[in-house]
């Protein structure tokens, strides 16, 4: 009897934070990017909760190529605040569909930190700061879960540790 392949699921905290960061960019980018973001989030959610198959490598490459071409045609280049943010957002959206093992989750985690930075290119309000601080806590919590191995700490412990790590780094950011 053949064994069925193990389906690796993305950490729910990482998925939620990345989804929120991507959805917040819908308001800053051209309207055609919103369906890419929403489709990627829904597809990944259905994969993790209903075992829907992820797209194969060829389809992912074709989607990224189409996104790159669309960004180039829409902005005239891939440089600058708007085009660069659009490229990062499309890449992170498609990375959701390509994440099949923990190594890929680390890449998605790092993309999340870059997404936080890009939000400050569009708004530096206190509300944006609080939203991005919450996203930072979520990403650090997901990072703790990814590095914990086979027995990750409970969500409350991860959250407490993440807040402690960020609080420890605050004096260095103020200076």
N, C-alpha and C positions, 0 to 999 in steps of 0.2 A: 504494500500500500504506500503510495507516494505521499510525502508530507506536503502540506500546503505551505506556501511561503509566508513568512512572518511579516505582518504589516506593521511597520514602525509608525507610531503616531507622534505628532509634534506636541511639545509641552503646551498645555492649554493657556498658561500664563503668557508664554512667548507668542503664541498664536493671537491671543487677545490684544496684546500690546501692539504687535505689528499691524494687525487689522485696524486698530484705532488710529495709529500713526498714518497709515495709508489713507484711511477715510477722511482724516482731517485735511489732507492735501487736495481733496476733491475741489475745495473752494478756491485753491490757488492756481490750479492748472487748467489747461483746455478741457472742454467738456468730453471729448472723445476718450480721455484717460479714465474717466469714472467707470465706464463699463468694464474696462480691463481690470481695474482694482476690485470691483464688486464681483466679477466672475471668478477671479482668482481666490478671493476670500470664501465665496460660496463653495467653489469646487474643493478647496482644501478642507473646509468644514465638513463637507459631505464625505470626503475621504476618511477623515479622522473619526467621524461618528457613524457613518453608514458603509464604510469600506469601499467607496467608489474608487475605481482605478484612477491614478494620476496620469496625466498625459505622458506619452513616450518622449524620449530625448529629441527625436526629429521634430515633433510638433512644438516642443518648447523652444528649440533653436529657431524654427520658422517664426514663432510668435515674437521672440526677442528681435529678430532681424526686421520683422514688420514694424515693431515698435520703434526701433532705431531709425528706420527710414521715415516713418511718420513724424517723429520728432524733428529729424533733419528738414523735412519738407515744411513742417509747421513753423519752425523757428529760424530756418536758414542755416543753422549749425547746431552743434550739441554742446556748445560752451555758453557760459553765462548762468545767471541765477535761475531763470525760468526753464531754459532747456536742460540744464544740468539737473535740476530738481525733477523735471519730468522723466529724464533718463533714469535717475536713481529710483524714482517711484515705480516705473514700469519694471525695472530690473528686480526690485524687491517684491513686487506683486508676482512676477513669474518665478522668483526663487521659492515662494510659497508652494508652487506647483512642482518644484524640482527637489524639495527637501525630502529625502528618503532615509536618512541615517543621521546619527548625532553630529557627524562632521559637518554636514550641510546646515544643521541647526546653528552651529557656531557662526557660520557665514551669515545666516539670517539675523542672528543676534547682533553682529557687528553692523549690518546694514541698518538695523533699528537705531543704533547710536547715531549713525549718519543722518537718518531721517529726523531724529530729534534736532540735530543742528540745523537742518534745512528749514524747519518750522520757524526758527528765529530769524531767518532771512526775510520772512514775510511779516512777522509780528513780534514785537518785544513787550507786549502788554503784561501786566501782572497775572492775568488769567492764563495767558499762554505759558508763562513761567511755571505756574502751578500745574497746568496740564502736562508739561514736559517733565517736571519734577516727578509727577506720578508715573509717567512713562519710564523715566530713568529707574525709579524704584522697581517697577515691574520687570524691566530688562535685567537689572542686577539680580532680582529674585529668580528669574528664569535661568540666568547664568549659574546661580548657586545650584539650582535643580539639575542642570546639565552636567555639572562637574561632580555631582554627588555619587555618580555611579548607579549601582543597582538598588540602593536604598535611599532615595532622595528624602530630605527632611519634609516634614509636614508644611503645608502652605503658610501657616502662621509663623513657624520657625524661619522659613525662607524670607518672609516679609520682614520679620524682626532683624534678621541678619543683614538684609539689603539696606534697611533704614540705618542701621549702625555703620555700615561701610560708607554710605553716602554722607552721613553726619561726620564721620571721621575725616572725610576729604574736604568738607566745607571750609575749614580755616585756610587751606591751601588755595582755594578758589577765591577767597575774599582778598587775599594779599596780592 
